[in-house]
Amino acid sequence: MTSAPRTGARGVIFDLDGVLVMSEHLWEEAWDEYARAFGYRWTADDTRRCQGLSVPEWGAYLAERTSRDPSAAAAAVIDSVAAAYDDGRVPLADGAAELVAAAAARVPVGLASSAPRRIIDTVMGTLGIGASFGTTVSSAEVARGKPSPD
């Protein structure tokens, strides 16, 4: 095997949803299910507004529309998405394991995601890629989520 030319990169940071796992539909399904349970009709616009937000941000958005507690709303949605992972409904994206391994063979690899810690840890522990990552961070663990550089 020949090594790739050096690019000067000192590391690679991956995102989770939509990059390593195709799970964005699960978040939409969970938001919709929760909203419907409290009489709110979730729309594609709601999904667009919530994708990429941190858990506290989308939890507040969902709670505002359902007149519920933001923490309870977030917990219910996260439980739903975690159950999908536990049921094996979320495989790695095609080529993701190979891409992560190739990057990790050359430079340190990290993960920065809007996904909550529980989901990040589930992916790292169950989908066979966790050993490649030197660090992972959830947007709930930093002062500002996307698009800030935190």
C-alpha positions in Angstrom: 0.0 0.0 0.0 1.3 3.4 -0.9 0.7 6.3 1.3 -1.2 9.3 0.1 0.7 12.6 -0.4 0.7 14.8 2.7 -1.8 17.5 2.5 -0.8 19.5 5.6 -3.9 18.5 7.4 -3.3 18.0 11.1 -6.6 16.2 11.8 -10.0 15.3 10.5 -13.3 16.2 12.2 -16.4 14.3 11.1 -20.0 15.1 11.6 -22.4 12.3 12.6 -26.0 12.6 11.2 -25.9 12.7 7.4 -22.2 12.0 7.2 -21.3 8.8 9.1 -24.9 7.6 9.6 -28.0 8.4 7.6 -30.2 9.0 10.6 -31.7 12.4 9.9 -35.1 10.9 9.0 -35.2 9.3 12.5 -35.0 12.7 14.1 -37.8 14.0 11.9 -40.0 11.0 12.7 -39.4 11.4 16.4 -40.1 15.1 16.4 -43.3 14.5 14.4 -44.4 11.7 16.7 -43.9 13.8 19.8 -45.6 16.8 18.3 -48.6 14.8 17.1 -49.1 13.3 20.6 -49.7 16.9 21.8 -51.9 18.1 19.0 -49.2 19.9 16.9 -48.8 19.1 13.1 -45.1 18.9 12.4 -44.1 20.2 9.0 -41.1 20.0 6.7 -40.4 23.6 7.6 -40.2 22.6 11.3 -37.7 19.9 10.4 -35.6 22.4 8.4 -35.6 24.8 11.4 -34.4 22.1 13.8 -31.8 20.2 11.8 -28.4 21.1 13.0 -29.6 22.7 16.2 -28.3 21.6 19.6 -30.6 19.5 21.8 -31.5 22.5 24.0 -32.3 24.5 21.0 -34.6 22.0 19.2 -36.0 20.9 22.6 -37.1 24.5 23.2 -38.5 24.8 19.7 -40.5 21.5 20.1 -41.7 22.5 23.6 -42.9 25.9 22.3 -45.1 24.2 19.8 -46.5 21.6 22.1 -46.7 23.6 25.4 -44.5 21.0 27.1 -41.3 21.2 29.1 -38.2 21.4 26.8 -36.3 18.8 28.8 -39.2 16.3 28.6 -39.6 16.9 24.9 -35.9 16.4 24.2 -35.7 13.3 26.4 -38.7 11.7 24.6 -37.2 12.4 21.2 -33.8 11.1 22.1 -35.3 8.0 23.6 -37.1 7.4 20.3 -33.9 7.8 18.2 -31.9 5.7 20.6 -34.4 2.9 20.3 -33.9 3.0 16.5 -30.2 2.5 17.0 -30.8 -0.3 19.6 -33.1 -2.0 17.1 -30.3 -1.9 14.4 -32.2 0.5 12.2 -29.2 2.8 11.6 -26.3 1.4 9.8 -23.1 3.3 8.9 -23.3 5.2 5.6 -21.8 3.3 2.7 -18.0 3.7 2.9 -18.0 5.5 6.2 -16.0 2.9 8.1 -13.4 2.8 5.4 -13.2 6.6 5.2 -12.8 6.9 9.0 -10.1 4.2 9.1 -8.2 5.8 6.2 -8.2 9.2 7.9 -7.3 7.7 11.3 -4.3 6.0 9.7 -2.9 9.4 8.7 -4.0 12.0 11.2 -6.0 12.3 14.5 -9.7 11.9 14.0 -12.5 13.5 16.0 -16.3 13.9 15.9 -18.3 17.1 16.3 -22.0 16.7 16.2 -25.3 18.3 17.2 -26.4 14.8 18.3 -26.7 14.3 22.1 -24.0 12.5 24.0 -26.2 9.4 24.4 -26.4 9.0 20.6 -22.8 9.7 19.9 -21.7 7.1 22.5 -24.2 4.6 21.0 -22.7 5.0 17.5 -19.1 4.9 18.8 -19.9 1.7 20.8 -22.0 -0.3 18.5 -21.1 0.5 14.9 -17.5 -0.5 15.0 -15.8 2.9 14.5 -15.3 4.2 18.0 -11.7 3.1 18.3 -10.7 5.4 15.4 -11.8 8.5 17.2 -9.5 10.3 19.6 -12.3 12.7 20.8 -16.0 13.3 20.3 -18.0 16.3 21.2 -21.8 17.1 21.3 -23.1 20.6 20.7 -24.7 20.3 24.1 -21.2 20.3 25.6 -20.1 23.7 24.1 -21.3 27.2 24.5 -22.6 27.6 21.0 -23.8 25.1 18.4 -23.7 25.3 14.6 -22.6 27.3 12.8 -20.3 28.6 15.5 -16.8 27.0 15.5 -17.3 25.8 19.1 
